[in-house]
Amino acid sequence: MLAAAQENVRGRGLEAARAWLAAREAEEAAADGDRESALRALDRARTAFDYAEPDTAPAWFSFFGEARLSSMTVATYAKLRHRDLGAAADQTLADPGEDDRKIRVAVLGDVAAGYLTAGAVDQAVEIGRRALAATLEAQTTMGRVRLSALADQLPASPAAQAFRDEIRASLEQLPISFASLRPPSPGRRRIQ
């Protein structure tokens, strides 16, 4: 479906949308274990993004910038256990979208989840703490969902358990309207 959507998103000003669709395709292909398709989709995403012009993109697509594409690359690399995961994560963390709090939350959450998927628990906790601070500052649903998922996946080590408890306690302190939101049920995929 994502590949078909890319075929229908053409024209001036839609390059960023096309890049996002290709990056989402890469994440899904990686989740399915299709390394070749995932890497090809990432290449298409980067190429489309290179042609994107921010002043011609629709306002509703302003969330997708370099930091978001980089975090989607990290998520894809983590699922593939790609040898460049560390370098991609470092590059992404160098500019995690500080100008937009919601994007920063998504980027930090993606990088923390990527490290956890790759088995780098200490790095996942370290970046997860930054994601938690950003989520509490921005009070975003996206951050809550990502952190809840991260907490559920943390292993039973003492440091990971302590961070899991910290995530849950912190999210409980958020305003009722925000804290009452629940992440999607396990196995249900969301497009973001």
Salt bridges, closest charged atoms under 4 A:
GLU7 OE1 - ARG10 NH2 2.67
GLU25 OE1 - ARG44 NH2 2.44
GLU27 OE1 - ARG24 NH1 2.42
GLU28 OE2 - ARG24 NH2 2.72
GLU28 OE1 - ARG189 NE 2.95
ASP32 OD1 - ARG189 NH2 3.44
GLU36 OE2 - ARG40 NH1 2.65
GLU53 OE2 - ARG12 NH1 3.28
GLU66 OE2 - ARG46 NH2 3.12
ASP84 OD2 - HIS82 ND1 3.90
GLU98 OE1 - ARG104 NH1 3.57
ASP110 OD2 - ARG68 NH1 2.58
ASP110 OD1 - ARG146 NE 3.04
GLU137 OE2 - ARG104 NH2 3.29
ASP152 OD1 - ARG168 NH2 2.84
GLU166 OE1 - ARG129 NH1 2.12
